[in-house]
Amino acid sequence: MAQTIVHLKDVRKVFPGAGRPALTDISAPVQAGVITGLVGPDGAGKTTLMRLMAGLLAPSAGSIEVNGLDPVGKAAELREFIAYMPQKFGLYEDLSVQENLELHADLRGVVGQERQRAFKRLLAFADLDRFAGRLAGKLSGGMKQKLGLACALLGRPRLLLLDEPGVGVDPISRRELWAMVHELVGQGMTVVWSTAYLDEAELCGEVLLLNDGRLLFGGRPADLTDRVRGRCFQVRGLQGSSRQLLARALRRPEVLDGAIQGHSVRLVLRPRTPPDLRQLEAGDTAKLVPVQPRFEDAFIDVLGGGPGGDSALAQRMHPTSGDGRSAVEAVELTKRFGSFTAADRVSFAVRRGEIFGLLGPNGAGKSTTFRMMCGLLRPTSGTARVAGIDLKGSPSRARQRLGYMAQKFSLYAGLTVAQNLNFFSGVYGLGGAPQERVVAAQIEVFKLGPFLQSTPDTLPLGFKQRLALACAVMHEPDILFLDEPTSGVDPVTRREFWTHINGLVEKGVTIMVTTHFMDEAEYCDRLALMFGGQIIAAGTPDQLKELAAAPDNPDPSMEDAFIALVRRHGV
């Protein structure tokens, strides 16, 4: 029988001034020698529970034992037993990899010969030997996470607490992180991994599923997934728009949830008769094919369904018109920083009313290309055109035609939500009564009313994302640039976001998006995969999957395709 290393009994946590408890009556074991996933949406209580286990917070009621000890009262005894890697890990970006390790070794009291052996072992384990002298701020997102993990492992802890380590990390780096953690578990370590990415939950031995501070499920992931077995289907061979079919399907009472997968649509049904494909206007060649359930499907089922398929934002926007030319065009676009080439002769064209995705590992050149296309970064050579306007010659005129949602949310932390809305609407030329109407509409659409006097840095991630999107579309742009807009958000918020995007595209808006979440890539009409500053593959999602098909994996997922195509070019 497995040993229980963490006991949670009726744990409750209330923060002063909060409207509701952060955690309510959480009782569960954490088994030794396995990966336990703390799974749930933004604001579910995952970070609070992890900090309680680490002894950084005391429960308001109930009890926690770690290795038989109170993590607050017996913190000194547990200091070497527990390692905690917070969501925003405390790396010093102006220190090198080696200097960060030395600092954390000092903090954990690792000295003498053990110190040097630990550095050698951890640098090799994280594959950072070659980068020991590089500044942490110059590392890619995946390499930063590996360094953070290496720092957390100094002192050989037995319980490792990882708070959303996969956020902002590309699929290749995420798989490498998981391989590292599985190796640690094989050596006898116990790991608690918190995540809003429900595909990661399927990699855990046990999961604790939280929502609104309550425990909805505890046990093996497969036990929850089984509740939707026989209710998951894919509409294949459909005729017409997959976006329009998804919206129609989500209006049907028998459909619990849905998502676009290339030119197919995945549906999760309620326990009743499957939908009539004729009523969905799927076309004569369409067929409903059973598919394997996912943990994410079961999570949406537990919540009673997703957010639906109609966008209040799109309903308020006026249809855009075009002149037949490409809405966005890059011609031999190149950007060099000194001797480093971040984007190398990048060329593509995006049609009006199309979703075009840029994929690639951390450091591939996606954000650099995006910033050049938005007029925020001047190219070394080549041409960027938006709505037929050359950004080099008329950047301000072009920017009036586009909206931009930055990777780290271009909001002003010193302004309240209301002030951010007023500022951005003013920047886009709105004033007086029209400005008041637009701001009021965005507050209603994105449900920002309770947060108007809050600053963006105090918002839950999902509402910060809503505010950033609201600010980007104030002026009803023809073209919308979205740079990793849903990094770290939960599946429900992600569905809500893509409902808005699908609705905007139906109004003729052109979308360019970067993402590390491969399910989102399926929503794109076309994709360009970047590596080393160049486009290495382009086509529809289904075409990229076909390019990656192999005898041992004839039907690859989008993530499989991403990894296979990048590795063919040198990783």
VODO-628404 format. One line per field, with one value per residue (C-alpha): x, y, z; chain; residue in three letters. Coordinates in Angstrom, 1 decimal. Layout:
X: (X; ...)
Y: (Y; ...)
Z: (Z; ...)
cadena: (A; ...)
residuo: (ALA; ...)
//
This chain:
X: (0.0; 1.4; 2.5; 0.7; 3.2; 0.7; -2.5; -5.2; -8.1; -11.0; -8.6; -10.1; -8.4; -10.0; -8.1; -9.1; -11.5; -12.1; -15.7; -15.5; -13.0; -10.0; -10.4; -13.4; -13.1; -10.4; -9.7; -7.3; -4.1; -1.0; 0.7; 4.4; 6.4; 3.8; 2.9; -0.2; -1.8; -3.5; -5.9; -8.4; -9.2; -7.7; -8.8; -9.6; -7.3; -4.3; -1.6; -3.2; -3.2; 0.4; 1.6; -0.2; 1.7; 4.9; 4.2; 4.2; 0.5; -1.4; -4.9; -7.8; -9.3; -8.5; -5.1; -2.2; 0.6; 3.7; 5.7; 3.8; 4.6; 2.9; 4.5; 4.1; 5.0; 7.7; 9.1; 12.8; 12.5; 10.8; 13.2; 15.3; 12.3; 10.2; 11.2; 8.7; 9.0; 6.4; 4.6; 6.9; 10.1; 12.6; 15.4; 17.7; 17.8; 20.9; 22.8; 24.2; 22.9; 25.8; 25.3; 21.6; 22.5; 25.1; 22.6; 20.0; 22.7; 23.5; 19.8; 19.4; 22.7; 24.3; 28.1; 31.4; 31.9; 28.2; 27.7; 30.0; 28.6; 25.1; 26.0; 27.5; 24.6; 21.8; 23.4; 23.7; 20.1; 18.7; 20.9; 22.3; 26.0; 26.7; 24.8; 26.3; 27.8; 24.7; 22.5; 19.2; 17.4; 18.8; 17.4; 14.3; 11.1; 11.7; 15.3; 14.3; 11.9; 14.6; 16.9; 14.1; 13.7; 17.4; 17.5; 14.5; 16.3; 19.3; 19.6; 17.9; 14.3; 11.8; 8.6; 8.7; 5.9; 5.7; 3.2; 2.2; 5.7; 4.3; 2.9; 4.4; 6.5; 6.4; 5.4; 9.0; 10.1; 7.0; 7.7; 11.3; 10.1; 7.8; 10.6; 12.7; 10.0; 9.2; 12.9; 12.8; 9.7; 11.5; 14.2; 11.5; 10.6; 7.0; 5.8; 2.7; 2.3; -0.4; -1.8; -4.7; -3.8; -6.0; -3.9; -1.2; -3.6; -3.6; 0.1; -0.3; -0.8; -3.4; -5.3; -7.1; -9.6; -10.5; -13.0; -14.0; -11.9; -13.7; -12.5; -14.6; -12.7; -9.7; -8.3; -6.8; -7.4; -8.9; -11.6; -12.9; -12.5; -14.6; -17.7; -17.9; -16.9; -19.2; -20.3; -17.3; -17.5; -15.9; -17.9; -15.8; -16.3; -18.3; -19.1; -18.8; -17.3; -16.2; -16.6; -20.2; -21.0; -19.4; -21.6; -24.7; -23.8; -23.2; -26.8; -28.2; -29.4; -27.8; -24.3; -22.3; -19.1; -17.3; -14.0; -12.6; -10.0; -8.7; -11.6; -13.4; -15.4; -15.2; -18.4; -19.1; -22.7; -25.0; -26.5; -29.1; -29.7; -26.8; -27.5; -29.0; -26.3; -28.9; -30.1; -26.5; -26.3; -23.1; -23.5; -24.3; -20.7; -20.6; -20.5; -20.3; -17.3; -16.7; -13.4; -11.6; -12.6; -10.1; -9.8; -10.7; -14.1; -14.8; -13.9; -16.4; -19.0; -18.4; -19.0; -22.2; -21.0; -18.9; -19.6; -21.5; -20.8; -22.2; -20.0; -21.6; -18.5; -19.0; -22.7; -21.9; -19.3; -20.1; -19.0; -15.7; -15.3; -12.2; -10.9; -9.7; -6.1; -4.3; -5.1; -1.6; 1.6; 5.2; 7.8; 11.4; 11.0; 14.3; 15.3; 18.8; 20.0; 23.7; 25.0; 21.8; 19.1; 15.7; 13.7; 15.2; 13.5; 10.0; 7.2; 3.5; 0.2; -3.1; -6.4; -9.2; -11.4; -8.9; -7.2; -3.5; -1.3; 2.4; 3.8; 7.3; 9.4; 10.5; 12.9; 11.8; 11.1; 7.3; 7.0; 9.7; 7.7; 4.5; 6.0; 7.3; 3.9; 2.3; 4.8; 6.3; 9.7; 11.4; 12.6; 16.3; 15.1; 12.0; 8.4; 5.4; 2.0; -1.3; -4.5; -2.3; -0.3; 3.5; 4.3; 7.7; 6.2; 2.9; 3.1; 0.5; -2.0; -1.6; -2.0; -5.4; -6.5; -5.3; -5.6; -2.8; -2.9; 0.6; 2.1; 2.4; -0.7; 0.0; -2.1; -1.0; -0.6; -0.8; -4.3; -7.6; -9.6; -11.9; -8.9; -7.3; -10.5; -10.8; -7.1; -7.1; -10.4; -8.9; -5.7; -7.8; -9.5; -12.7; -14.2; -17.4; -20.6; -19.2; -16.3; -18.7; -20.9; -18.0; -16.5; -19.9; -20.4; -17.0; -17.7; -20.9; -19.5; -16.5; -18.3; -15.8; -18.2; -17.0; -13.4; -13.6; -11.7; -9.1; -5.7; -4.8; -2.1; -4.8; -7.1; -7.5; -5.6; -8.9; -10.2; -6.8; -7.1; -10.6; -9.5; -6.6; -8.9; -11.4; -8.7; -7.5; -10.9; -12.2; -12.0; -13.4; -10.1; -10.0; -7.0; -6.3; -2.9; -2.9; 0.5; 0.0; -3.2; -4.4; -1.1; -1.9; -5.7; -8.1; -10.2; -13.4; -11.8; -9.9; -13.2; -14.8; -11.9; -12.1; -15.8; -15.1; -12.4; -14.6; -17.4; -15.1; -13.8; -17.4; -17.7; -14.7; -12.0; -8.6; -6.7; -3.0; -2.2; 0.7; 0.2; 2.0; -1.3; -1.7; -5.5; -5.7; -3.7; -6.5; -8.8; -6.6; -7.4; -3.7; -0.4; 3.2; 5.7; 8.8; 12.2; 15.5; 13.8; 12.6; 9.3; 10.0; 6.4; 3.1; -0.4; -3.7; -3.6; -4.6; -1.8; 0.8; -0.4; -0.1; 3.5; 4.4; 2.6; 4.9; 4.5; 4.7; 2.2; 0.0; -2.6; -0.5; -2.0; -1.2; 1.4; 3.0; 3.2; 4.8; 7.5; 8.2; 8.5; 10.7; 13.0; 13.5; 15.1; 17.6; 16.1)
Y: (0.0; 3.4; 5.7; 9.0; 11.9; 14.8; 14.6; 17.3; 17.3; 19.8; 22.5; 25.9; 29.2; 32.6; 35.8; 39.0; 41.1; 38.3; 37.7; 33.9; 31.4; 30.5; 26.9; 25.1; 21.8; 20.1; 16.6; 14.4; 12.3; 12.9; 9.5; 9.1; 8.4; 9.6; 12.8; 14.3; 16.9; 20.0; 20.7; 23.4; 26.7; 30.1; 31.1; 27.5; 27.6; 25.6; 28.1; 28.6; 24.9; 24.5; 27.4; 25.7; 22.5; 24.4; 26.1; 29.6; 30.0; 28.7; 27.3; 29.2; 25.8; 22.1; 20.5; 19.7; 17.2; 16.8; 13.7; 13.6; 17.2; 20.6; 22.5; 25.9; 24.8; 22.5; 24.5; 24.0; 20.2; 20.2; 22.8; 20.2; 17.8; 20.3; 22.1; 24.7; 26.2; 29.0; 30.1; 33.1; 31.4; 33.7; 33.6; 36.6; 37.5; 39.6; 36.6; 33.7; 30.2; 29.2; 32.3; 31.5; 28.0; 29.3; 31.8; 29.1; 26.7; 29.5; 29.8; 26.1; 25.6; 23.3; 23.6; 21.8; 18.9; 18.2; 21.7; 21.1; 17.6; 19.1; 21.8; 19.2; 16.8; 19.4; 21.2; 17.8; 16.8; 20.1; 20.0; 23.4; 22.5; 24.5; 27.6; 27.9; 31.3; 32.7; 35.3; 33.8; 36.7; 35.5; 31.9; 30.7; 30.1; 26.4; 26.8; 29.1; 26.5; 23.9; 26.2; 26.9; 23.2; 22.7; 25.4; 23.9; 20.5; 21.7; 19.8; 16.6; 17.3; 14.5; 16.5; 18.7; 21.3; 22.8; 25.6; 25.7; 25.0; 24.4; 28.0; 29.8; 26.8; 25.2; 21.6; 20.3; 22.0; 20.8; 17.2; 17.6; 19.0; 16.0; 13.6; 15.2; 15.0; 11.4; 10.6; 12.2; 10.2; 7.0; 7.9; 8.0; 11.7; 12.8; 15.6; 17.9; 19.6; 22.3; 23.1; 24.7; 22.6; 19.5; 17.5; 17.6; 16.0; 12.8; 12.5; 12.4; 9.3; 11.0; 14.3; 16.6; 18.6; 22.0; 24.6; 27.7; 26.5; 23.1; 19.6; 18.2; 14.9; 13.1; 9.9; 8.5; 10.7; 7.7; 7.3; 10.7; 10.4; 7.3; 9.3; 10.6; 7.4; 6.8; 10.4; 11.9; 12.2; 13.9; 15.3; 14.3; 15.0; 18.1; 20.6; 24.3; 26.2; 24.2; 27.5; 27.9; 24.2; 24.4; 27.5; 25.7; 22.5; 24.4; 25.8; 22.3; 21.0; 17.6; 19.1; 19.7; 20.9; 21.3; 22.2; 22.6; 20.0; 21.0; 20.7; 18.4; 19.3; 17.4; 17.2; 16.0; 15.0; 14.9; 11.5; 11.6; 11.1; 12.3; 15.4; 15.1; 16.1; 17.4; 19.8; 20.9; 21.5; 19.4; 18.3; 15.0; 13.6; 14.3; 11.5; 11.2; 9.1; 8.0; 9.1; 8.5; 10.8; 13.2; 14.4; 17.9; 16.5; 15.1; 18.4; 20.3; 17.6; 18.1; 21.8; 21.1; 22.4; 25.0; 28.7; 28.2; 29.2; 32.7; 35.8; 38.9; 40.8; 39.8; 40.5; 44.1; 44.6; 45.8; 43.6; 44.7; 45.1; 44.3; 45.1; 41.6; 42.1; 40.2; 41.7; 41.0; 40.4; 39.8; 39.8; 38.6; 40.1; 40.0; 41.3; 41.2; 42.2; 42.6; 39.3; 37.4; 37.0; 36.7; 36.5; 35.4; 36.3; 35.5; 35.6; 34.9; 36.4; 36.3; 36.6; 38.8; 36.9; 34.2; 32.9; 32.5; 30.9; 31.2; 28.3; 27.5; 26.7; 29.4; 31.7; 30.7; 34.3; 34.4; 37.4; 39.3; 38.7; 39.8; 43.0; 43.9; 43.2; 45.5; 48.3; 48.0; 46.9; 48.1; 45.3; 45.2; 44.4; 43.3; 44.6; 44.3; 45.4; 45.7; 46.4; 47.3; 49.9; 49.6; 49.7; 51.2; 54.2; 54.8; 53.0; 55.2; 54.9; 51.1; 50.8; 52.5; 49.5; 46.8; 45.7; 44.1; 41.9; 41.4; 38.2; 39.8; 41.9; 45.6; 47.0; 49.8; 48.3; 51.8; 52.4; 50.9; 48.7; 51.6; 53.9; 51.4; 51.1; 54.9; 55.3; 52.7; 53.9; 57.4; 56.2; 54.8; 58.2; 57.7; 60.5; 61.9; 59.9; 57.3; 56.5; 56.2; 53.8; 51.6; 51.4; 50.5; 47.8; 46.2; 46.2; 44.4; 41.9; 40.9; 41.1; 43.6; 45.5; 44.2; 45.0; 48.6; 50.1; 47.3; 47.4; 44.8; 43.1; 42.2; 40.5; 36.8; 35.8; 35.1; 38.6; 40.1; 38.4; 39.7; 43.2; 43.0; 41.7; 44.4; 47.1; 45.6; 45.7; 49.1; 50.6; 47.6; 46.8; 45.0; 43.0; 41.6; 40.3; 38.0; 36.9; 33.9; 35.3; 32.4; 31.3; 29.8; 30.2; 27.3; 25.4; 27.3; 30.7; 29.5; 28.3; 31.7; 33.5; 31.4; 31.8; 35.6; 35.0; 32.7; 35.3; 38.1; 36.1; 35.6; 39.4; 39.6; 40.4; 38.9; 37.2; 36.5; 34.4; 32.7; 29.9; 27.1; 25.3; 22.9; 22.5; 26.2; 25.7; 23.5; 26.6; 28.3; 28.2; 28.0; 27.7; 28.6; 26.7; 28.7; 27.5; 29.4; 32.5; 30.8; 29.2; 25.5; 24.3; 25.9; 24.8; 23.9; 22.1; 18.8; 19.3; 19.8; 16.7; 14.8; 16.1; 14.6; 11.2; 8.2; 4.4; 4.3; 7.3; 7.4; 9.8; 12.3; 14.9; 18.6; 18.4; 15.3; 17.1; 20.2; 18.2; 15.9; 18.8; 20.9; 17.9; 17.2; 20.7; 20.2; 19.8)
Z: (0.0; -1.0; 1.7; 2.1; 2.2; 2.5; 4.5; 3.8; 6.2; 6.0; 4.8; 4.6; 3.7; 3.9; 2.9; 4.7; 2.5; 0.0; -1.1; -0.7; 0.8; -1.4; -0.3; 1.3; 3.2; 1.1; 2.3; 0.2; 0.4; -1.7; -2.3; -2.1; -5.3; -7.8; -9.7; -8.2; -10.4; -8.9; -11.8; -12.3; -13.9; -13.0; -9.4; -8.4; -5.4; -6.8; -5.8; -2.4; -1.7; -2.9; -0.6; 2.3; 1.6; 1.4; 4.8; 3.3; 4.4; 7.4; 6.9; 8.4; 9.5; 9.1; 9.1; 6.8; 7.5; 5.4; 6.2; 9.5; 10.4; 10.4; 7.5; 9.4; 12.9; 11.9; 9.0; 10.1; 10.1; 6.7; 5.1; 3.2; 2.7; 0.5; -2.6; -4.0; -7.5; -7.7; -10.8; -11.4; -10.3; -8.6; -11.1; -11.3; -15.0; -14.6; -13.1; -15.1; -14.9; -12.7; -10.5; -10.0; -8.9; -6.5; -5.0; -4.4; -3.0; -0.5; 0.5; 1.0; 2.8; 0.2; 0.8; 0.3; -2.1; -2.2; -3.6; -6.6; -7.2; -7.1; -9.7; -12.1; -11.6; -12.1; -15.0; -16.8; -15.7; -17.1; -20.2; -19.3; -19.1; -22.3; -21.0; -17.5; -18.3; -20.0; -18.3; -17.2; -18.9; -22.2; -21.9; -23.8; -21.8; -21.6; -20.5; -17.8; -16.5; -16.5; -14.6; -12.1; -11.6; -11.2; -8.5; -6.7; -6.6; -4.7; -1.4; -2.7; -1.5; -1.3; -2.1; -5.1; -5.5; -9.1; -9.7; -13.3; -14.8; -18.3; -18.8; -21.8; -22.7; -26.2; -26.7; -27.1; -23.8; -22.0; -23.0; -21.8; -18.5; -18.1; -18.9; -16.2; -13.6; -14.5; -14.0; -10.5; -9.6; -10.7; -8.2; -5.4; -5.3; -4.8; -7.1; -7.0; -10.4; -10.7; -14.1; -15.9; -19.0; -18.7; -21.2; -18.5; -16.0; -18.1; -17.5; -13.7; -11.6; -9.4; -9.8; -7.4; -9.5; -8.0; -9.0; -7.0; -4.1; -3.8; -4.6; -7.4; -7.9; -6.5; -8.0; -11.2; -14.3; -16.2; -13.6; -14.3; -18.1; -18.1; -17.2; -20.8; -22.6; -25.5; -25.7; -27.7; -31.4; -34.4; -37.3; -40.4; -44.0; -43.3; -46.1; -45.5; -42.6; -39.5; -37.5; -38.5; -37.8; -34.3; -33.5; -34.7; -32.7; -29.5; -29.7; -29.7; -26.2; -26.7; -27.3; -24.1; -25.6; -29.0; -30.5; -34.0; -35.1; -38.5; -40.9; -38.5; -35.3; -32.1; -30.0; -26.5; -26.1; -23.1; -22.3; -24.9; -28.7; -30.9; -33.0; -36.5; -38.9; -41.3; -38.6; -38.2; -42.0; -42.1; -45.7; -47.4; -46.9; -43.1; -40.6; -36.8; -35.8; -32.2; -30.6; -27.4; -24.5; -22.9; -19.3; -20.6; -21.9; -18.4; -16.7; -18.9; -18.2; -14.4; -14.9; -16.8; -20.2; -21.9; -22.5; -25.8; -29.3; -29.7; -29.2; -27.7; -28.9; -32.5; -32.4; -31.5; -34.3; -37.8; -40.8; -42.3; -46.0; -48.1; -51.6; -52.5; -51.6; -48.9; -45.5; -44.1; -46.2; -45.3; -48.0; -47.2; -43.7; -41.8; -38.4; -37.0; -33.5; -33.9; -35.3; -34.3; -36.9; -35.2; -38.4; -41.7; -45.0; -43.7; -46.3; -46.1; -47.0; -45.0; -46.7; -45.3; -42.9; -42.2; -39.0; -39.7; -37.0; -36.3; -34.4; -33.2; -30.2; -27.8; -29.5; -33.1; -34.1; -33.8; -31.5; -33.5; -36.7; -35.0; -33.7; -37.2; -38.7; -36.1; -36.7; -33.2; -34.6; -37.7; -40.0; -41.0; -44.5; -46.3; -46.4; -44.0; -45.3; -43.4; -45.3; -48.3; -46.2; -46.0; -42.3; -43.0; -44.7; -42.8; -39.5; -37.7; -40.5; -40.5; -36.8; -36.9; -38.9; -36.5; -32.9; -31.0; -27.9; -26.6; -25.2; -21.7; -22.0; -23.0; -20.1; -17.7; -14.3; -12.6; -14.1; -13.0; -15.4; -16.1; -16.8; -19.1; -21.1; -21.4; -22.3; -25.1; -26.6; -26.6; -28.3; -31.1; -31.6; -29.7; -27.6; -26.2; -26.4; -28.9; -26.5; -23.5; -25.6; -26.6; -23.1; -21.6; -24.3; -23.5; -19.8; -20.5; -23.0; -20.9; -17.5; -16.2; -14.0; -10.6; -11.4; -12.7; -9.8; -9.6; -11.3; -14.0; -11.8; -9.2; -11.7; -12.1; -15.3; -17.2; -16.5; -17.4; -20.7; -21.2; -20.5; -22.9; -25.7; -24.9; -25.2; -28.5; -30.3; -29.0; -32.5; -34.4; -36.3; -39.6; -38.5; -35.0; -33.9; -30.9; -29.4; -27.2; -25.9; -23.8; -22.2; -18.8; -18.9; -18.3; -20.9; -20.2; -20.6; -23.7; -25.2; -24.5; -26.1; -29.3; -29.5; -29.8; -32.4; -34.5; -34.3; -35.4; -38.3; -39.5; -39.5; -41.9; -39.3; -40.1; -37.3; -36.8; -33.7; -32.1; -29.6; -27.8; -27.2; -30.1; -29.7; -30.6; -33.7; -35.0; -35.1; -37.7; -41.4; -42.2; -40.2; -40.6; -38.5; -37.6; -36.4; -36.2; -37.6; -40.8; -41.9; -42.2; -43.0; -44.0; -44.8; -43.1; -39.8; -41.5; -44.1; -41.4; -39.7; -43.0; -43.4; -40.0; -40.5; -40.2; -40.2; -36.4; -36.1; -39.1; -37.5; -35.5; -33.2; -33.8; -31.0; -32.6; -35.9; -34.3; -32.6; -35.6; -38.0; -35.7; -35.0; -38.7; -38.8; -36.0; -32.5)
cadena: (A; A; A; A; A; A; A; A; A; A; A; A; A; A; A; A; A; A; A; A; A; A; A; A; A; A; A; A; A; A; A; A; A; A; A; A; A; A; A; A; A; A; A; A; A; A; A; A; A; A; A; A; A; A; A; A; A; A; A; A; A; A; A; A; A; A; A; A; A; A; A; A; A; A; A; A; A; A; A; A; A; A; A; A; A; A; A; A; A; A; A; A; A; A; A; A; A; A; A; A; A; A; A; A; A; A; A; A; A; A; A; A; A; A; A; A; A; A; A; A; A; A; A; A; A; A; A; A; A; A; A; A; A; A; A; A; A; A; A; A; A; A; A; A; A; A; A; A; A; A; A; A; A; A; A; A; A; A; A; A; A; A; A; A; A; A; A; A; A; A; A; A; A; A; A; A; A; A; A; A; A; A; A; A; A; A; A; A; A; A; A; A; A; A; A; A; A; A; A; A; A; A; A; A; A; A; A; A; A; A; A; A; A; A; A; A; A; A; A; A; A; A; A; A; A; A; A; A; A; A; A; A; A; A; A; A; A; A; A; A; A; A; A; A; A; A; A; A; A; A; A; A; A; A; A; A; A; A; A; A; A; A; A; A; A; A; A; A; A; A; A; A; A; A; A; A; A; A; A; A; A; A; A; A; A; A; A; A; A; A; A; A; A; A; A; A; A; A; A; A; A; A; A; A; A; A; A; A; A; A; A; A; A; A; A; A; A; A; A; A; A; A; A; A; A; A; A; A; A; A; A; A; A; A; A; A; A; A; A; A; A; A; A; A; A; A; A; A; A; A; A; A; A; A; A; A; A; A; A; A; A; A; A; A; A; A; A; A; A; A; A; A; A; A; A; A; A; A; A; A; A; A; A; A; A; A; A; A; A; A; A; A; A; A; A; A; A; A; A; A; A; A; A; A; A; A; A; A; A; A; A; A; A; A; A; A; A; A; A; A; A; A; A; A; A; A; A; A; A; A; A; A; A; A; A; A; A; A; A; A; A; A; A; A; A; A; A; A; A; A; A; A; A; A; A; A; A; A; A; A; A; A; A; A; A; A; A; A; A; A; A; A; A; A; A; A; A; A; A; A; A; A; A; A; A; A; A; A; A; A; A; A; A; A; A; A; A; A; A; A; A; A; A; A; A; A; A; A; A; A; A; A; A; A; A; A; A; A; A; A; A; A; A; A; A; A; A; A; A; A; A; A; A; A; A; A; A; A; A; A; A; A; A; A; A; A; A; A; A; A; A; A; A; A; A; A; A; A; A; A; A; A; A; A; A; A; A; A; A; A; A)
residuo: (MET; ALA; GLN; THR; ILE; VAL; HIS; LEU; LYS; ASP; VAL; ARG; LYS; VAL; PHE; PRO; GLY; ALA; GLY; ARG; PRO; ALA; LEU; THR; ASP; ILE; SER; ALA; PRO; VAL; GLN; ALA; GLY; VAL; ILE; THR; GLY; LEU; VAL; GLY; PRO; ASP; GLY; ALA; GLY; LYS; THR; THR; LEU; MET; ARG; LEU; MET; ALA; GLY; LEU; LEU; ALA; PRO; SER; ALA; GLY; SER; ILE; GLU; VAL; ASN; GLY; LEU; ASP; PRO; VAL; GLY; LYS; ALA; ALA; GLU; LEU; ARG; GLU; PHE; ILE; ALA; TYR; MET; PRO; GLN; LYS; PHE; GLY; LEU; TYR; GLU; ASP; LEU; SER; VAL; GLN; GLU; ASN; LEU; GLU; LEU; HIS; ALA; ASP; LEU; ARG; GLY; VAL; VAL; GLY; GLN; GLU; ARG; GLN; ARG; ALA; PHE; LYS; ARG; LEU; LEU; ALA; PHE; ALA; ASP; LEU; ASP; ARG; PHE; ALA; GLY; ARG; LEU; ALA; GLY; LYS; LEU; SER; GLY; GLY; MET; LYS; GLN; LYS; LEU; GLY; LEU; ALA; CYS; ALA; LEU; LEU; GLY; ARG; PRO; ARG; LEU; LEU; LEU; LEU; ASP; GLU; PRO; GLY; VAL; GLY; VAL; ASP; PRO; ILE; SER; ARG; ARG; GLU; LEU; TRP; ALA; MET; VAL; HIS; GLU; LEU; VAL; GLY; GLN; GLY; MET; THR; VAL; VAL; TRP; SER; THR; ALA; TYR; LEU; ASP; GLU; ALA; GLU; LEU; CYS; GLY; GLU; VAL; LEU; LEU; LEU; ASN; ASP; GLY; ARG; LEU; LEU; PHE; GLY; GLY; ARG; PRO; ALA; ASP; LEU; THR; ASP; ARG; VAL; ARG; GLY; ARG; CYS; PHE; GLN; VAL; ARG; GLY; LEU; GLN; GLY; SER; SER; ARG; GLN; LEU; LEU; ALA; ARG; ALA; LEU; ARG; ARG; PRO; GLU; VAL; LEU; ASP; GLY; ALA; ILE; GLN; GLY; HIS; SER; VAL; ARG; LEU; VAL; LEU; ARG; PRO; ARG; THR; PRO; PRO; ASP; LEU; ARG; GLN; LEU; GLU; ALA; GLY; ASP; THR; ALA; LYS; LEU; VAL; PRO; VAL; GLN; PRO; ARG; PHE; GLU; ASP; ALA; PHE; ILE; ASP; VAL; LEU; GLY; GLY; GLY; PRO; GLY; GLY; ASP; SER; ALA; LEU; ALA; GLN; ARG; MET; HIS; PRO; THR; SER; GLY; ASP; GLY; ARG; SER; ALA; VAL; GLU; ALA; VAL; GLU; LEU; THR; LYS; ARG; PHE; GLY; SER; PHE; THR; ALA; ALA; ASP; ARG; VAL; SER; PHE; ALA; VAL; ARG; ARG; GLY; GLU; ILE; PHE; GLY; LEU; LEU; GLY; PRO; ASN; GLY; ALA; GLY; LYS; SER; THR; THR; PHE; ARG; MET; MET; CYS; GLY; LEU; LEU; ARG; PRO; THR; SER; GLY; THR; ALA; ARG; VAL; ALA; GLY; ILE; ASP; LEU; LYS; GLY; SER; PRO; SER; ARG; ALA; ARG; GLN; ARG; LEU; GLY; TYR; MET; ALA; GLN; LYS; PHE; SER; LEU; TYR; ALA; GLY; LEU; THR; VAL; ALA; GLN; ASN; LEU; ASN; PHE; PHE; SER; GLY; VAL; TYR; GLY; LEU; GLY; GLY; ALA; PRO; GLN; GLU; ARG; VAL; VAL; ALA; ALA; GLN; ILE; GLU; VAL; PHE; LYS; LEU; GLY; PRO; PHE; LEU; GLN; SER; THR; PRO; ASP; THR; LEU; PRO; LEU; GLY; PHE; LYS; GLN; ARG; LEU; ALA; LEU; ALA; CYS; ALA; VAL; MET; HIS; GLU; PRO; ASP; ILE; LEU; PHE; LEU; ASP; GLU; PRO; THR; SER; GLY; VAL; ASP; PRO; VAL; THR; ARG; ARG; GLU; PHE; TRP; THR; HIS; ILE; ASN; GLY; LEU; VAL; GLU; LYS; GLY; VAL; THR; ILE; MET; VAL; THR; THR; HIS; PHE; MET; ASP; GLU; ALA; GLU; TYR; CYS; ASP; ARG; LEU; ALA; LEU; MET; PHE; GLY; GLY; GLN; ILE; ILE; ALA; ALA; GLY; THR; PRO; ASP; GLN; LEU; LYS; GLU; LEU; ALA; ALA; ALA; PRO; ASP; ASN; PRO; ASP; PRO; SER; MET; GLU; ASP; ALA; PHE; ILE; ALA; LEU; VAL; ARG; ARG; HIS; GLY; VAL)
//
